Amino acid sequence: MASTRPLSGPKLQELLSTIKGSDSVELKLTLGESAAAGTARAVGFDALDAQVRQVFFFDTPDLALNRAGVVVRARRRQREDGDTVVKLRPVVPADLPGKLRRLPEFNVEVDAMPGGFVCSASYKGVATNDRIRETIGGKRPVRKLFSKGQRDFFAAHAPEGMDLDALSMLGPIPILKAKVVPDGYGRRLVGELWLYPDGSQIVELSTKARPDEAFQVAAETRAFLEGVGVDLTGEQQTKTKTALTYFSRALKDRA
């Protein structure tokens, strides 16, 4: 879990430099299960507006990819095509090749939460929900879900000799995602409810901002959330890490 202490000194300077070199900033806050219902009411989320999603991760049983800072994911989405991503984190924006930075499907984003931040480079792709389902069912090789550019990006950063088709499927995680523009805030706020097989949940609130407006949006968002009674002091959880840890243990238990 991430600390909620405010950044200061060198870490704050690092954040400023990283944001300046990024393409976008996502401000995030995770909530305890006991606070989720009250926050949904205060912000104005309607469960009937939520989109159902399924998230699948690919890694080795001992999470060798995760340790190397690489995340491979496919996501099925209700009423829309699915998507895929090969993600590297943390990254220093200035260290990434300009050829990649110019691709529309490549994005460098800072995820900022109370007390911490991480910068990620994401190589995105599109896949139909049926194609993802067939891959998960073993009817298609995993590598076919990803574009050549994504596969090249994976090969450049995954541990040497690791093959996409040899990875284990970790998932699925059902997700409910809702969007709202709350009264008195004026920006789109996104809520995600991640439902883990052991019955635990992670609820995340987020909003995106351009790098040049990130600190202003952060101040406005904090003021709005505090104004409607949302607790900003809770320990922060990481959705992906929680999912990978759970399914890694499940794979080992079955071995």
N, C-alpha and C positions, 0 to 999 in steps of 0.2 A: 504494500500500500504506500501511496505517496504522502509525504508530509504536507501539512496545510500551512506551514510557516511561510510568511511572505519572503520573496526573493530580495536580496540586497547585495551590494558590493559587486564582486566579479561575476557572480551568477546573473545579476541583473544586466550587466554590460554584455554578457554573452547572449542573453535573451534579445537585447536590442539589436545586436549585430546579426543574429540568426533571423529574426523577423525581417530585417531589411533585405536579406538575400533570398527570402522565400517568395512563393507565388500566392500563398493564402495563409490565413490563421484561423484555427478553429478553437473557440473557447469552450471548455468542457467542465462539467461538474457532475460527479456521481453522488447518489443519495442512498441512505440506508433504507431498507425495506419498510420500516415503520413510518418514514417520511414521505413515501411515494404517493399515496392516495391524497394526502393533504396538499402536496405540491401540485398534483394534477388539477385539483379543484381550484387552487389559488391562481394558477397560470392560465387555465381554461382549456386544457386538453380534453377531447371527447374520445373515449375508447372506440366508438363506432367509426371514427374517421381513420383509425390506425391501419397501416398496411402490414400484412403478414410477410415475413421474410424467413429464409433459412440460410444459415451461414455454415460453410464447411471449410475447415483448415486442412492443410497438407503439411506433414512434417514426419520426422522419424519418431519411433516410440520414445526415445530419450530426448527429443526436442533439440536435436543438433542444429536444425535450421534456426530455431528461435535463439539459441546461444550465439549464432553467427549474425544475428540482427536481421534475418530474412523472414518475412511472413508471406505465405502463399495461401490465397483464399479464393473461394468461389461463393457466389451468393445468388440464391433464387429469390425472386420478388413477385409478389402478387400483382397482377394486372400490368406488368412490365417485363421486358427482357431482363435476364439476369446479368451479372457482371463478374469479372475476375480482376485480381490484382496481384502483382508481385511487388512487395514493399521492402524497403531497406531502411533501417533505423538503428541508431541515430546517424544522421548525416550532417556534414557541413556544406551548406549550399554552394559556396565558392569552389569546393572540390569536385563538383559534378560536371561532367562534360557538357559543353554548350550545345552539342548536337542533340543530346537527350533533352536538355532544358527547353529546346525550341519545339519539341513534339507536343501536339495538343493533348495526347493521351498520357503525358508525363507531368506530374505535379509534385512540387516541393511544398510541404505544408508543416507549419508549427502547430502542434497540439499543446495548448496551454491550459493548465488547471491550477487550482489553488496550491501554491507552494512548489510548482514544478512545471517543466515543459520538455518536449522532445520534438525534434525535427525529423520528418520522414520523407523519403522519395518514393512515390508510387507510380508504377507503370500499369496503367489500367487497360482493360479489355472488355468486350461484350460477348456474352454467350446466352443462348436461349435457355429457358428453364428446363426444357426437355433434354437438351444436350448435357446440361449439368447432371440431371437425374440419371441419364444413361451412363455417364462417367462414374458417378457414385455407385451405380449398380454393376460396374465392371464391364460394361458393353463397349466402352471407348477408353483408350489410354489417356492418362491424366494430361500428358503433354499436349494433346490435341485440344484441350480447353483453352490453351494460351497461344497468343500470337508469337510469330518468330521473334519480334522485338522483346516480348516478355521473356521468352525462353533464353534469349541472349543475355538479358539483364540478370536472370536467375543464375545462369552459368558463370557470369562474371563475379558473383558475390556469394554463392552457396559454397559450402565446404568442397574441396577438390574431390572429384569423382562421384558426387551426388547426382542422382538421376531423378527427374520428376516422376517417372513411372514407378520408381521404387518407394515413393513416399506413402505413408499410411494416411488414411482419411480420418480426420478428427472432427466429429460432429454427428448430426447437425445440432446447431443451437437455434431454436425458434426465437424470433424477435418480433415485437410489435413496435412499429415506428409511426409517430404522429407529429404533425406540424401545426403550429398556431402562431398568429401574430397577436399577442396579448394587448388588451387595452392598457394604455399608459407606457408601452414599451416601443412599439413602432417597428420592430424588427422581427424576422421569423425566428422562432424558437423551436428546436427539434427535441422531441423526447423519444428515447429508446428504452424498451423493457427487454432485457435479455433473460431468458428462462433456462436455467441449467437443469440437467436431468436429475440432480439430487434434490431438487425443489428450491434451491437458492435462486436469488434474483440480483441483478444489477440494474439500476435505473440511472440513465444518463441524460442530462440536459446539455444542449450545445447550440451554438450559433457561430456562423462564419463571418469573417471580416477581411477586408483588404489589409495588407501589411501597413499601409500608411494611416489606417484608422484603428488599428488593433487596440491601442491603449485607451482611446476614447470609448470604443465599444465596450471594452472590459469594464471601464468605470460606470458606464450607463447600465450595463447588464447587472453588475454587482448591486447598484442602487435599486434597480427594479426588483431583483430577487429578494433582497433584504426587506424591501418595502412591502412585499406580499407574504413575508414570514418564512422564507426558505432559509434553512440553516446552511451556511457556507463553511462551517468549521469542521465538518466530519472528515474522517479519513477517506482518501480517494482510492478507488479500486480500478484496476485495468481490465477491461472486458476481455481482450484477446489473451492476456496472460492467464486469467482465470479459466478461460475455456481450454487453452492448451494444457494447463496443469491437470485439469479434471480428466480430459480424455487420455492424456498420457498415462495417468494412473490406471484408468480403466483398461487400456491396452496391456499394461504390465500385469494386471490382475488376471487377465484372460490367458496370458502366455503360459 
